[in-house]
Every structure is written in C-alpha cells, then in structure tokens.
Amino acid sequence: MSEQTRTRPSDPAIQTAGRFVPQAPAYASLPAAKARATRGGPEIREISVRVEVVTPILGGATQTRAVDEVDIIRAATVRGHLRFWWRALYATQRPRASALYDCEGEIWGCAATDKGGRSAVEIRIHVERAGDIDSSDIRLYDSKDDGKATPGAYALWPARGEKKTNTQPAPRRMPGTQFRLTLIAAASYEAEVKNALRAWILFGGYGGRTRRGLGSLRVLENPSSWLPSKATRDAIKDLFKFDILAEPTSAPGDVPWLGGAALQVGKDEHDAMKAWTTALDWLKEFRQGTSGQSGERAREPGTGKTQPQRPSISNWPEADKVRHLKGKIRGHAPRHNASPVWPRAGFGLPIIGQFQKNARNGGRYDEPDAFELRWRSGNTAHDRLSSPLIVKALPLADGSFVPCALWLNRAYPAGEVILRGVNDSSAPFDRLVAPGDTAQFSALANKRSLRAAFLDWLHAKYQTTVVAP
C-alpha cells in the first residue's frame, strides 16, 4: 500500500507522510482572551500590548556587555522594569515601607517564604522582529580622521572598546525590535498593572541606561490606550486616571516617586532618534557644553585642530577640588578654593574621571591620577547611586515623540559624597558651591539644589514647556 500525505484543503498543515499534522495558527489570528478564573481563585485578566523599540538597546542579557541573541526580550528584565515603575507610581499611597514591600511582593513577587513569594503577574513575550546588532566602536566626537560622532554617544559611551585592556566594543541592538507583551494577572490588580505598563512605555525602556533614553518604546496597536494624546499634565492625568505628578503629602525617601517629580518637554518630532538625541544633548550641554559666553557655559571650548569642538577646561568645581586634595595645583592653577564640593554627584554615582596629562607638544602636565567619587554612610562606602534624572524620547498616541527631562522625586541617602581614598574630602549632597567660593558656571549660583539648577537652566536656555510642577 502506497503512503500518501493527507491534508485538508481548508486547513494549513505540515505535510507528513501518512499522517495529518495541523499547523499552529498565527499569534495575531487568535481570538481575544476572555476573563477567566482559576479553580477556587480570583478572576484573571489578560493585558496585551504590541510595541517597538525605537532607540538602541544596551545590555538586557544575563551577562554584562552582551546582547542576548536567543532570549531577545527577557521576561525577567521586563518584570524588573515594571516593578520599578509600579513603585514610582504607588509608593506615595503606601508611605509605610512595610506596607509597600508587602503589596509589591504580592503583585510582582518576592523571596520565597511560608506565605508565598511567587509573582501574581505572569509575563509572556512574543518577539516578532529583532533589530540588527551593531558591534562598531563608539565615537564620542566628530573627527576629521574617524568621521561623525556616534548618534547618542553620550548615553552609549560605556560600550566603547578599550585598546589598553584589549576590551572589544559592547554590542548594541539597534532600533526595530518588535514584540507583543502579555501580562496575566488577577482582576483586582489590573488597574495598577496596566498603569505600571503605561509608565514603563512612557518614561522607561528596555535594557540598561534607560534613564539616558536607551531602549525606548512606542506602541504599534491601539496607542491611545497606552499613551497620552499630548505631552501635557491633563493628558497624562486622563491616561492614568489620577494625577501621577501631584505633590505628595509626605517627604520622599530613597524610593523614586513620580508624585512630586518635575517634567519638562521640548517640541514634538516624528523621528524618535531625533527626539532622544535632543533630550540627551540637554544634559550633555549642562555638564560639559561649550556654547554661550564665558561664565555661562559648563566648559571652555577646545582649540585642537583635529577635534576643535572637544571641550577644554571645566567650569564645574570638581576638577579643581581634586587638584587641591591631591596636592597638584602647580601645573594648573585652580580657580576654585580648597573646600570640598561635588555637585555633579546629584546626577548619580560613581563618577570616574581622569586628567589630560599629555601635552600636544610632547610634554607632560603635572595633573592628578584618575579619581573616583563615591558616597559614604557612617563608615561604609558605597559606589552606586542611580540618577534621579531621565532624558529620553517620550512617545505620544499620534506616533510623534517629544524630548523630555523627568526628574524623579527622591531624597538623597543619609550620607555624604567622598573622593575615594582621600581623607577630609566629604561634602553634603546638593552643595553646589563651597563656602567662600565663587561659581564659575552661572547655572550653579544661588541655587538650592542640582534639580533646581538644571531645570531652571534648561527652561531658560531651550524654552522647554514645564509640565510639572
């Protein structure tokens, strides 16, 4: 008896000798899920959104400086992002740390105990398309020899290769990854889970350095359910069903809040990369920009022939303070006094820097060795403090993007900033100008905090729209 392949003309099938194997239907053709309940448990809801990554992804894999080529969008990474934004949204409603911890554990999971620990939210990811991988090196500046700077280099600089240590550039996944994210949760958690997802899409991203706009997202289907119609406080309030930026009644702790945060936006763009690099350039200009008059700019412009726009002497005080503390004031006379002050610590720690020791004429500058700023609580030193500032392309429901600067509402930790390995180098957070000193960068003068200094400077220089406060 001859073997034949049996197929049904109305159904797609895999043709296998002697038997019929139906083909699985495409994900998009499946009917919408209905609310259901587990046996003896609560009613379950399915939340689904289709998104695209619109700026490069750095990290997100199980190993550092790597791109996962199999598990392209990892559920564990997404869960971590959603947990963060849930906390930013709802911590103000649960001022007691124990209540916040218990509720967070119920929804997003916690360490296993006798009472449980498993997350109440199931995460499913279906990757439809993966963006290309770019392993080229990061060019920080335009150069006659190497060409144009890498777009977004100010955020991507940790991916640079290092010739001295034979470290290869870290690969990045370029924009274009598309995936469907499905969350399955109890109906009682639906509103908070949806809002955490909205906040992640709006203000966050996938992978590492999302606070500098990497891994940002846009919504591909039904965007009005997930994104505001405009970059206004009223539109954001309508989306979340409450004013997420409202000033809280209690003082913040070490958990970043959206309540009491400051938000400024620029003009809308159709190109996400353009909106991102615009927002990124705001921060770059504030920290090391060379435009404007002397005294009004962060650094003095360079004079080199191959890289004429590369900044020169800094008008921030940190470099001079390091020179004083390390006894290296002859080679480059400081313009600031010797009292320690570390204002840029407010953008996050550690800060690792080095001085230019090689002169163009072949000589050597008598400058300090590389330095590192950390923070200390009592006798314990800490090397990590996340930035409260997010600069990114904020997506809107009409498909456009606005450059945004979001300063989360968070208190500084109980401690002080220190120069690693140097005694008597401590200074409080948010001290911008040392006693008896004169600010060489006018944006720092007479400001109560780095947040106020940056946001006032940003609005004055770029005429940004103040959304909150």
N, C-alpha and C positions, 0 to 999 in steps of 0.2 A: 504494500500500500504506500503510495507516494505521500510524502509530507507536504502540507500546504500551510501557508500563512493565513490565518483567519483574522480579518479585520472588519469592523463595522464602518460603513461608508459615512455615517453621521458623526462618528467619534474619531478624534485623532488618536493614533495608537502607535506603539512601538511594534514593528513587525518582527515577530519572533517565530521561528519555525515551530509549527504545531500547536501554538497557544496564543491567546489574545492577552496582551498586557496594556491596559489603558494608560494613556499619558496623563500626568498630573496637570490640572488646569493652571493657567497663568494666575499669578497672585492678584493682578488687577481685576480679573474676571470673577473673583469670589464675591458672594453677596455680603452686604454689610452685616457685621456681627450684631446679635441681639443680646440684650441684657440677660444674664443668667445667674443662677445661684449655685454654689457648691452644696453638696448634700449636708444639710444642717447648718450651713454657713450663710454669710451675708450675700446680698445681690452683688453681682460682679459687672463691672463696666469695662468696655474696651475703648481706648483712646488712641487714635491713629493720625499721624501727620506725615506728609511726604516733603522732604527738604533737600536742599542742595548746599554744599559747602562753597563759599564764594571768595574766600581768601586762603592762602596756603595753610596746610596742617603741618605743625612741627610736633613730633612725638605722638603720644597716644598709644604707643605699643607697650609691651611688657618690659622692654629693655630701653635704656636711655639712648639717645642719638640714633634711633632706629624707626623705620616705618614698617608696620605690620602688613605684609603682602597677602596674608590669608584672612585673618580676622580684621578687616579693614576698619570697620567701626565697631569698637568693643562695647558690649553691654555694660561691663564693669566701669569703664570710663564714663559712659553716659550717665550711669547711676550716680557717680560721684559729682558730676556737674549738676544734675537735678537736685541732689541733696543740698548742695551749696545754695542754689537759688531758692529752694523751699525755705531754708533757714533765713536767707536775706529778706524774704517776704514776710515770714510769720514769727520770727523771733520777738518782734515788738509786742505781739499779742500774748506771749508767754515769757514774761520778764524773769521768772524764776528759772535758773539754769536746769534744775532737776526736771521741771515740767517740760521744758524744751527738749531735753535729752530723751525723756520717756516718749514723747509724741513723735520725735524724729525716728527713734528706734522702731516704733510701731509701724510707721509708714515705710521707711527706707531700709530698715534692718539694723542690727547691732550685733555685738559679740554674743554668742550663744549662751543662754542661761537656762535655769529650770523653767522660767516663764516664757522662753522662746528666744527669738533673735532673728528669725527669718524675715525678709522684707515682705511687706504686703503688696508690693508692686512688682509684677512680672514684666520684664523688658524683652521685646523681640525686635530684631533688626534685620531688614532685608535690603542688602546693597544692590542697587540696580546698575550703577555705573561707578567705576573707580577713576579718580583723577590720576594723571600721569605723575611719575616720580621724578623729581629733579635733584640730582646729586652734584650740581655745579657749586663752586665756591661762592661765598657771599662777598660782593664788592661794596664796601662802605661808602666810597666816594667816587664821583666821576673822575676819570683819569685818562690822559692822552694815550697812555700805554695800554690800559686794560678796558677802556670803554666806560659806558654809563654804569652808575651805581645800581645795585640790585633793587628793584621795587620793594619797599618795605624793609630795607636793610636794617633800619633802626630797631625793628622787632626781631628780625631774623639773625642778628649778629651772633647769638650763641651757636649757630650752625656752622660758623666758619671753620675752615681747616686750620691746622697749626703745623707749620713746617718744622719748627724746632723739636716738636714731640712726635712728628710723623702722624699726626691726627688728621684723618680724612674729613672732608665736609660732611655734616649730618644731612641725610636725605630729607626732602620735604615732599609732601603730596600736594600737587598744585590744585587750584580750584577746579571744580567739576564733579566731585563725588556726589552722587545722588543716592538717597536711601529712604526707605519707609521705616518709621519708628512707631512701634505699637506698644502701648502700656496697658496692662490688665490689672485693675485694682478694684477694691471694694467700692460700692457706690458712695459710701459715707466719706471716702477720701477723694472722690472725683474732682470736686472744685479745686482743692488745694493742689492736687497732682497736675491738673490742667494749667493752673497758674504758674506752677514751678516750670512746666514745659514752656509756657509763653515767655517767662522771664529769661530762661536759658536761650531761646531762639533770639530774643530781642537784644539782650545785653551780654550774652556769653558766646561760647563757641566750643569746638571740639579739639581736644589735644592739649598741648602746652602753650603757654604765653597767650592765653585768650584775653588777658587784661591789656594786652597790646594789640588786640584785634585779629589774632591768628585763628583760623578755623571757624570764622563767622558763617552764619547760615542765612538762607532765605527759604520761604515756604513756596512750594510748587503748586499745591492744590488748596482751594478754599482759604486763601491767605487772610481774609477779613476775620476769620475765626481765631486767628493766632497773632495777628499784627495790628497795630493801631493805624487808623486812616491817615493821621498826621502826627508829626513829632511835637505834639502839644500835651500839656498836662491833662486837659479834659479828655482828649482821645485815649490817652493811656489809662485814665480812670475808667472810661467806658469799657475798655477791653478787659480789665481785671475785676471790674465791679466794685472796686474801692480805690481810694487814693493811696497808691503804694508809696508815694513820695512824701506823704504827710509827716510833719514833725511829731515824733513820739513824745509821750508824756514822761518817759524815764530816760535817764542818761545811757548812752551806748556802752557796751563792754567790748570784749575782744572779738565778738561775732559781728561781721559787717552787716549793716542793715540797709535796705532800700528806704525805709522810713527815715526822713531827715537827710537823705542824700541830696547832692547837688547835681543838676544835669543841664548841660549847655549843648546846643546843636548848631551846625552850620547849614549852608544851602544844600538842597537836595541834588542828588546825582543819579543818573541811570546806571553808572558804572560802579559796582561795589568796590573794586580795587582803588578807584579814584577817591571815593569817599573815605576808605580806610587810610590811604596814604596821607590824605588831608588831615585827618584827626591825628595820625601818628606824627606828622610834621609839627603840629601844635606843641606837643610835648618835647620833641627834638629841639625846636626853636627856643623854648623856655629853658631847657637845660644847657644847650650849647650853641644856640643860634648866634649869628654874626651880623644880622641886619639891624638897621637903626643907628642912632647916634651913640657915641661913646657914653657909657653910664646907663644906657637904656637897653643894652644887649648883654646876653649871657657870657659871650666870649668875644675877644677881638679877632678880626678876620686875619687869615694867614696871608703870607706873601710868597709861598712856594710857586715855582714855575709849573711843575707837573700836576700839582693839586692846589691851585690857588684858593679854592673855597674851603680848604680844610682849616678848621678853627685853630687859633693860636692861644694866647694867654687867657685863662678863665677869670671872669669877674665874680664867680662864686667864691666863698671863703675857704673851702675845704683844702685846696692845694697849699695855700699859704699856711694854714694851721698845721698841716703835716710837716711842712718845712721847719716851722718853729719847733715842733715837738721832737723832730729828729735831728735838730741842730744843723740844718742845711740851708742857711739863709744868705750865704755869701754869693753863691752862684746866681741866685735870682732873688733880689731884694723883695721881701713880702710887702704888700700894700695893706694887709690886714694885721691886727695885733695878735698877740700870742694866746689869748683866751680861747679855749676850745669851743667850737660850734660846728654842727654838722647838719645843716638844713635839708640837704637832699636825702637824708635818711628817711624822711617822710614819704618818699616815693617807693620805699622798700629796701630791704637788706638781704644779703650783704652788698656793699659797694666795694668793688675791687678795682684799683687803679694803678697806673704806673706813669712815671715821668719820662719825658724825652731826654735821653742822656747823650745822644749822638748829634753833634752839630753838623750842618751841611758842609762846613769847611774841613771836615775830618776830625775836628777836635771833640772834647767831651765836656758836657755840662755837669757841674757838681750838684746833682739832684738826689733826693732820697730814693731808696729802693721801692719796689712795689708795696702797696699798702692795702689794708682791708678794714672796712668799718663794719662793726657788729653792734649788738646791743646786749646789755647785762642787767640781770635782775638779782640783786644781792651779790653773791659771789659766783653766780652761774652765768656764763657767757652763752649767747645764742647767736647762731649765724643766719637765721632765716626770719624774715618778716615780710609778708606779702604786701603788695601795693594796694592802697585803697582806691587808686585811680584806674579807670578803664577808658581806653581810647579805641574806637572801633567804628565800623560802618553799621549804623542802626537801620534795619530793614523796615519798610513800610508796606502796607497792604496793596498799594498800587504798583509795586515792583521796583520802586525807587529806594534810594538809601540816603541817609544824612550822616555826615561825620558827627560824632558825639564824644563828649567828655563827661563821664559819670564818676563822681567822687562819692564812694560809699561812706555811710555814716558809721564810723568805728573809732573807738578810743585807742590811744597808744597804750602799749603794755606798761605795766608798772616797772619801770627801769630807766635806763639811760643809754645813750649811744657812746661807744668807745672806739678808739683806734687800737686795733688788735696788737697786743704785745707792748703797749706803751703806757706807762703809769701816768696818772693825773691827766688823762685825755678825755674824761667823761663830760658829757653835756646833755641837757634835757632834750627830749623830742620837741620839735616845733620851736626851738630857739633859732631864729633866722639870722640875727645879728648879735655879736658878742657885746657885753657891756664895754662902753668906751670906744667901740669900733664904728666905722662908717661903711654903709653898704655901697659896694662898687657896682652892684646891679640894682637899679632903682626899684625893680619889682619887689624886692625884699624889704624895702624901707617902710617902717611904721605899720607892719602887718602882724596880726595876732597869731597867724598860723600859715603853714605852707599851703593849705587848702585855699585860704583867702587870697594869698599872694598869687597863686596860679590862676584861679578863676577870675579875679579882678583883671589881671594882665591879659588873659585870654579874651575876655569880653571887650576890653579897650582896644586891643590890637587887631582883632579879627571881626569885631561887631557880631559876635555869636548871639543867638537867641537864648535867653535864660528861661529854661522850662521849670526848674526848681532850684533853690527855694524861691 
